[in-house]
């Protein structure tokens, strides 16, 4: 199982229906795009949240939170939260709400163009 289906369902229930939410499978994770922007993902049994970079350092001190580091360089504004930080509904709501708050002001990533113009 590439991602925790129960955690996916719990996240799904926290996302307000009024928002334009699209779910995608990306790189073995279940990604929730809100208003066309990556908001949260479930990767294995972790939650990945895109949060305000200004809150990044404080977020790393919270239960279960760690840097998102795929390439040897952490991405400021993106964090992983392990099961100990998403176990309760309240804890999960905190992370989803942080991601939704930043999503409201985050810029949409530009789509990469194929260098051959295709």
N, CA, C and O of each residue as an XYZ file, in Angstrom:
472
protein
N       0.841     -1.180      0.000
C       0.000      0.000      0.000
C       0.892      1.252      0.000
O       1.664      1.459      0.937
N       0.791      2.081     -1.037
C       1.670      3.236     -1.131
C       1.327      4.346     -0.135
O       2.210      5.113      0.249
N       0.075      4.448      0.288
C      -0.293      5.466      1.264
C      -1.424      4.936      2.142
O      -2.160      4.026      1.761
N      -1.538      5.529      3.319
C      -2.503      5.116      4.325
C      -3.906      5.585      3.928
O      -4.213      6.775      4.001
N      -4.742      4.651      3.512
C      -6.102      4.969      3.044
C      -6.950      5.605      4.148
O      -7.779      6.472      3.872
N      -6.746      5.179      5.389
C      -7.511      5.755      6.496
C      -7.152      7.229      6.689
O      -8.032      8.061      6.907
N      -5.861      7.550      6.608
C      -5.431      8.940      6.734
C      -5.966      9.767      5.567
O      -6.379     10.912      5.757
N      -5.963      9.201      4.369
C      -6.529      9.891      3.206
C      -7.991     10.246      3.474
O      -8.413     11.372      3.212
N      -8.762      9.296      3.991
C     -10.174      9.544      4.267
C     -10.354     10.604      5.346
O     -11.247     11.445      5.241
N      -9.530     10.576      6.368
C      -9.613     11.581      7.433
C      -9.311     12.978      6.897
O      -9.966     13.947      7.277
N      -8.314     13.080      6.011
C      -7.997     14.370      5.392
C      -9.167     14.822      4.521
O      -9.590     15.976      4.585
N      -9.675     13.914      3.720
C     -10.796     14.210      2.812
C     -11.963     14.838      3.580
O     -12.581     15.791      3.105
N     -12.260     14.304      4.758
C     -13.380     14.793      5.562
C     -13.134     16.178      6.155
O     -14.082     16.869      6.528
N     -11.878     16.583      6.243
C     -11.551     17.895      6.811
C     -11.514     19.017      5.778
O     -11.513     20.195      6.136
N     -11.483     18.655      4.505
C     -11.414     19.684      3.466
C     -12.820     20.198      3.157
O     -13.697     19.418      2.787
N     -13.036     21.499      3.305
C     -14.378     22.052      3.096
C     -14.900     21.803      1.679
O     -14.179     22.010      0.703
N     -16.150     21.361      1.570
C     -16.726     21.077      0.245
C     -16.809     22.309     -0.658
O     -16.858     22.181     -1.882
N     -16.826     23.504     -0.055
C     -16.935     24.729     -0.859
C     -15.670     25.009     -1.678
O     -15.701     25.771     -2.644
N     -14.569     24.390     -1.283
C     -13.310     24.606     -2.005
C     -13.212     23.670     -3.200
O     -13.764     22.570     -3.195
N     -12.516     24.119     -4.200
C     -12.267     23.279     -5.366
C     -11.100     22.346     -5.013
O      -9.936     22.745     -5.054
N     -11.436     21.101     -4.667
C     -10.429     20.121     -4.254
C     -10.324     19.044     -5.317
O     -11.325     18.476     -5.754
N      -9.105     18.776     -5.719
C      -8.847     17.710     -6.691
C      -7.846     16.751     -6.057
O      -6.833     17.174     -5.501
N      -8.136     15.469     -6.144
C      -7.220     14.457     -5.616
C      -6.445     13.838     -6.771
O      -7.004     13.538     -7.826
N      -5.152     13.656     -6.551
C      -4.293     13.055     -7.569
C      -3.339     12.068     -6.913
O      -2.923     12.258     -5.770
N      -3.001     11.026     -7.633
C      -1.922     10.149     -7.215
C      -0.652     10.692     -7.858
O      -0.549     10.795     -9.081
N       0.307     11.035     -7.015
C       1.571     11.584     -7.506
C       2.725     10.934     -6.766
O       2.791     11.012     -5.539
N       3.611     10.310     -7.468
C       4.829      9.719     -6.904
C       4.552      8.837     -5.694
O       5.274      8.903     -4.699
N       3.524      8.022     -5.772
C       3.206      7.105     -4.692
C       2.464      7.737     -3.534
O       2.284      7.103     -2.494
N       2.034      8.971     -3.696
C       1.310      9.677     -2.639
C      -0.072     10.069     -3.147
O      -0.304     10.157     -4.352
N      -0.978     10.302     -2.215
C      -2.298     10.837     -2.560
C      -2.228     12.329     -2.258
O      -2.065     12.736     -1.107
N      -2.354     13.134     -3.302
C      -2.194     14.577     -3.195
C      -3.539     15.267     -3.290
O      -4.376     14.920     -4.122
N      -3.733     16.254     -2.422
C      -4.944     17.067     -2.434
C      -4.573     18.447     -2.944
O      -3.859     19.200     -2.282
N      -5.064     18.763     -4.119
C      -4.867     20.071     -4.731
C      -6.086     20.919     -4.365
O      -7.222     20.485     -4.552
N      -5.857     22.105     -3.852
C      -6.945     23.011     -3.497
C      -6.751     24.288     -4.303
O      -5.692     24.914     -4.256
N      -7.792     24.664     -5.046
C      -7.746     25.836     -5.913
C      -6.571     25.747     -6.889
O      -5.955     26.758     -7.226
N      -6.265     24.517     -7.341
C      -5.192     24.299     -8.310
C      -3.789     24.298     -7.726
O      -2.811     24.285     -8.473
N      -3.673     24.311     -6.386
C      -2.362     24.352     -5.735
C      -2.212     23.170     -4.788
O      -3.167     22.776     -4.118
N      -1.005     22.605     -4.734
C      -0.755     21.501     -3.807
C      -0.964     22.005     -2.384
O      -0.415     23.036     -1.994
N      -1.757     21.275     -1.617
C      -2.070     21.688     -0.249
C      -1.523     20.673      0.750
O      -0.665     21.007      1.567
N      -2.013     19.440      0.690
C      -1.533     18.367      1.559
C      -1.439     17.079      0.751
O      -2.100     16.917     -0.275
N      -0.608     16.173      1.234
C      -0.457     14.851      0.614
C      -0.372     13.816      1.728
O       0.006     14.122      2.859
N      -0.726     12.607      1.385
C      -0.491     11.483      2.285
C       0.555     10.617      1.600
O       0.338     10.096      0.506
N       1.699     10.476      2.270
C       2.831      9.700      1.764
C       3.082      8.585      2.773
O       3.509      8.842      3.899
N       2.818      7.359      2.370
C       2.868      6.217      3.293
C       1.932      6.509      4.466
O       0.719      6.592      4.271
N       2.469      6.668      5.684
C       1.604      7.005      6.813
C       1.888      8.411      7.349
O       1.519      8.742      8.476
N       2.545      9.226      6.530
C       2.846     10.610      6.883
C       1.931     11.567      6.145
O       1.441     11.273      5.054
N       1.711     12.712      6.761
C       1.033     13.818      6.097
C       2.119     14.778      5.643
O       3.006     15.120      6.425
N       2.064     15.216      4.399
C       2.937     16.278      3.929
C       2.061     17.514      3.822
O       1.012     17.477      3.177
N       2.480     18.608      4.447
C       1.697     19.839      4.423
C       2.538     20.974      3.851
O       3.715     21.127      4.179
N       1.907     21.763      2.991
C       2.540     22.976      2.461
C       2.048     24.120      3.337
O       0.871     24.481      3.309
N       2.966     24.682      4.115
C       2.594     25.698      5.091
C       3.321     27.007      4.792
O       4.227     27.058      3.960
N       2.908     28.049      5.482
C       3.543     29.355      5.330
C       5.018     29.229      5.712
O       5.326     28.792      6.821
N       5.939     29.605      4.812
C       7.362     29.516      5.154
C       7.721     30.304      6.414
O       8.700     29.975      7.085
N       6.951     31.328      6.740
C       7.189     32.097      7.960
C       6.869     31.316      9.225
O       7.335     31.677     10.306
N       6.088     30.259      9.110
C       5.727     29.418     10.257
C       6.541     28.120     10.298
O       6.359     27.287     11.186
N       7.425     27.967      9.339
C       8.173     26.723      9.162
C       8.972     26.319     10.407
O       8.845     25.188     10.875
N       9.785     27.221     10.944
C      10.643     26.885     12.091
C       9.814     26.500     13.314
O      10.152     25.546     14.014
N       8.739     27.230     13.575
C       7.867     26.910     14.717
C       7.175     25.568     14.497
O       7.004     24.795     15.439
N       6.779     25.290     13.265
C       6.102     24.025     12.956
C       7.015     22.833     13.227
O       6.550     21.793     13.693
N       8.297     22.971     12.943
C       9.241     21.862     13.146
C       9.360     21.455     14.614
O       9.848     20.365     14.915
N       8.925     22.307     15.513
C       8.989     21.998     16.948
C       7.749     21.262     17.432
O       7.696     20.826     18.582
N       6.750     21.118     16.566
C       5.505     20.444     16.951
C       5.659     18.930     16.866
O       6.502     18.405     16.139
N       4.819     18.255     17.629
C       4.830     16.793     17.716
C       4.748     16.144     16.330
O       3.831     16.427     15.559
N       5.713     15.273     16.023
C       5.683     14.482     14.797
C       6.164     15.181     13.544
O       6.238     14.561     12.483
N       6.496     16.470     13.641
C       6.867     17.237     12.446
C       8.366     17.143     12.164
O       9.191     17.139     13.078
N       8.693     17.068     10.882
C      10.092     17.069     10.459
C      10.190     17.717      9.071
O       9.188     17.907      8.381
N      11.405     18.042      8.693
C      11.639     18.655      7.386
C      11.231     17.710      6.263
O      11.343     16.491      6.387
N      10.766     18.281      5.188
C      10.557     17.486      3.976
C      11.862     17.557      3.195
O      12.261     18.621      2.723
N      12.504     16.435      3.070
C      13.826     16.396      2.455
C      13.909     15.211      1.504
O      14.152     14.081      1.928
N      13.708     15.470      0.227
C      13.807     14.409     -0.781
C      15.182     14.384     -1.431
O      15.666     13.329     -1.838
N      15.802     15.543     -1.525
C      17.004     15.666     -2.349
C      18.253     15.993     -1.558
O      19.302     16.253     -2.146
N      18.165     15.986     -0.223
C      19.306     16.385      0.581
C      19.229     17.856      0.953
O      20.061     18.357      1.710
N      18.232     18.544      0.423
C      18.002     19.957      0.744
C      16.550     20.130      1.167
O      15.648     19.996      0.341
N      16.313     20.426      2.440
C      14.930     20.604      2.891
C      14.253     21.751      2.137
O      14.890     22.742      1.780
N      12.957     21.593      1.906
C      12.184     22.628      1.227
C      11.430     23.423      2.281
O      10.493     22.909      2.892
N      11.822     24.659      2.498
C      11.169     25.503      3.498
C       9.723     25.733      3.087
O       9.439     26.135      1.959
N       8.820     25.472      4.017
C       7.398     25.620      3.726
C       6.706     24.286      3.483
O       5.481     24.237      3.375
N       7.465     23.220      3.398
C       6.902     21.882      3.230
C       7.397     21.032      4.395
O       8.597     20.984      4.667
N       6.472     20.362      5.083
C       6.851     19.526      6.222
C       6.168     18.166      6.130
O       5.103     18.023      5.530
N       6.805     17.181      6.735
C       6.199     15.877      6.951
C       5.741     15.823      8.403
O       6.423     16.318      9.301
N       4.584     15.220      8.618
C       4.083     15.016      9.970
C       3.797     13.527     10.105
O       2.954     12.977      9.398
N       4.508     12.885     11.021
C       4.339     11.454     11.246
C       3.058     11.154     11.996
O       2.373     12.066     12.458
N       2.732      9.863     12.117
C       1.485      9.435     12.761
C       1.275     10.002     14.169
O       0.140     10.264     14.568
N       2.362     10.190     14.919
C       2.202     10.739     16.269
C       1.684     12.178     16.248
O       1.146     12.653     17.249
N       1.836     12.868     15.135
C       1.358     14.245     15.005
C       0.015     14.374     14.309
O      -0.503     15.480     14.159
N      -0.559     13.240     13.879
C      -1.860     13.277     13.196
C      -2.854     12.297     13.809
O      -3.944     12.088     13.276
N      -2.469     11.702     14.928
C      -3.289     10.651     15.533
C      -4.679     11.145     15.928
O      -5.680     10.493     15.633
N      -4.740     12.291     16.590
C      -6.042     12.803     17.021
C      -6.650     13.672     15.916
O      -5.944     14.211     15.063
N      -7.960     13.791     15.957
C      -8.649     14.634     14.978
C      -8.169     16.074     15.105
O      -7.958     16.762     14.106
N      -8.001     16.514     16.328
C      -7.563     17.893     16.579
C      -6.181     18.167     15.988
O      -5.961     19.208     15.369
N      -5.254     17.232     16.181
C      -3.902     17.406     15.626
C      -3.943     17.457     14.099
O      -3.314     18.321     13.488
N      -4.679     16.538     13.487
C      -4.775     16.518     12.028
C      -5.433     17.801     11.521
O      -4.988     18.378     10.529
N      -6.481     18.241     12.195
C      -7.154     19.499     11.810
C      -6.187     20.671     11.834
O      -6.225     21.532     10.955
N      -5.321     20.706     12.840
C      -4.346     21.789     12.955
C      -3.477     21.863     11.706
O      -3.284     22.941     11.145
N      -2.951     20.715     11.270
C      -2.073     20.697     10.098
C      -2.834     21.011      8.810
O      -2.348     21.770      7.971
N      -4.006     20.439      8.652
C      -4.794     20.705      7.444
C      -5.171     22.186      7.403
O      -5.114     22.804      6.339
N      -5.551     22.759      8.532
C      -5.909     24.176      8.563
C      -4.715     25.076      8.263
O      -4.857     26.088      7.577
N      -3.537     24.713      8.774
C      -2.326     25.489      8.446
C      -2.078     25.474      6.940
O      -1.746     26.499      6.344
N      -2.241     24.313      6.342
C      -2.023     24.189      4.898
C      -3.091     24.966      4.117
O      -2.782     25.606      3.113
N      -4.335     24.911      4.574
C      -5.404     25.654      3.887
C      -5.201     27.162      4.012
O      -5.461     27.898      3.060
N      -4.740     27.629      5.171
C      -4.483     29.061      5.347
C      -3.404     29.534      4.382
O      -3.535     30.596      3.775
N      -2.345     28.754      4.240
C      -1.290     29.154      3.313
C      -1.763     29.016      1.871
O      -1.404     29.827      1.017
N      -2.559     28.002      1.603
C      -3.061     27.787      0.249
C      -3.801     29.022     -0.269
O      -3.730     29.340     -1.456
N      -4.498     29.702      0.610
C      -5.274     30.878      0.208
C      -4.399     32.000     -0.333
O      -4.868     32.819     -1.124
N      -3.119     32.054      0.085
C      -2.229     33.118     -0.387
C      -1.096     32.614     -1.282
O      -0.377     33.409     -1.887
N      -0.943     31.301     -1.362
C       0.141     30.726     -2.171
C      -0.118     30.964     -3.655
O      -1.260     31.053     -4.105
N       0.966     31.062     -4.388
C       0.858     31.243     -5.834
C       0.738     29.887     -6.509
O       1.270     28.887     -6.027
N       0.037     29.868     -7.620
C      -0.081     28.648     -8.421
C       1.256     28.429     -9.122
O       1.815     29.356     -9.707
N       1.762     27.205     -9.061
C       3.002     26.887     -9.764
C       2.750     26.919    -11.259
O       1.725     26.446    -11.751
N       3.709     27.488    -11.966
C       3.587     27.507    -13.422
C       3.846     26.119    -13.962
O       4.734     25.414    -13.484
N       3.072     25.728    -14.956
C       3.296     24.432    -15.586
C       4.573     24.507    -16.408
O       4.823     25.484    -17.113
N       5.373     23.453    -16.303
C       6.613     23.415    -17.063
C       6.327     23.086    -18.507
O       5.536     22.194    -18.815
N       6.964     23.797    -19.363
C       6.796     23.545    -20.799
C       7.834     22.538    -21.256
O       8.967     22.522    -20.776
N       7.436     21.732    -22.161
C       8.349     20.792    -22.784
C       9.347     21.612    -23.587
O       8.937     22.449    -24.390
N      10.662     21.393    -23.392
C      11.661     22.195    -24.101
C      11.562     22.096    -25.621
O      12.068     22.968    -26.328
N      10.929     21.064    -26.122
C      10.772     20.894    -27.570
C       9.484     21.538    -28.048
O       9.145     21.452    -29.228
N       8.749     22.197    -27.118
C       7.536     22.884    -27.500
C       6.338     21.993    -27.679
O       5.345     22.403    -28.280
N       6.410     20.771    -27.165
C       5.298     19.836    -27.328
C       4.395     19.846    -26.151
O       3.405     19.115    -26.125
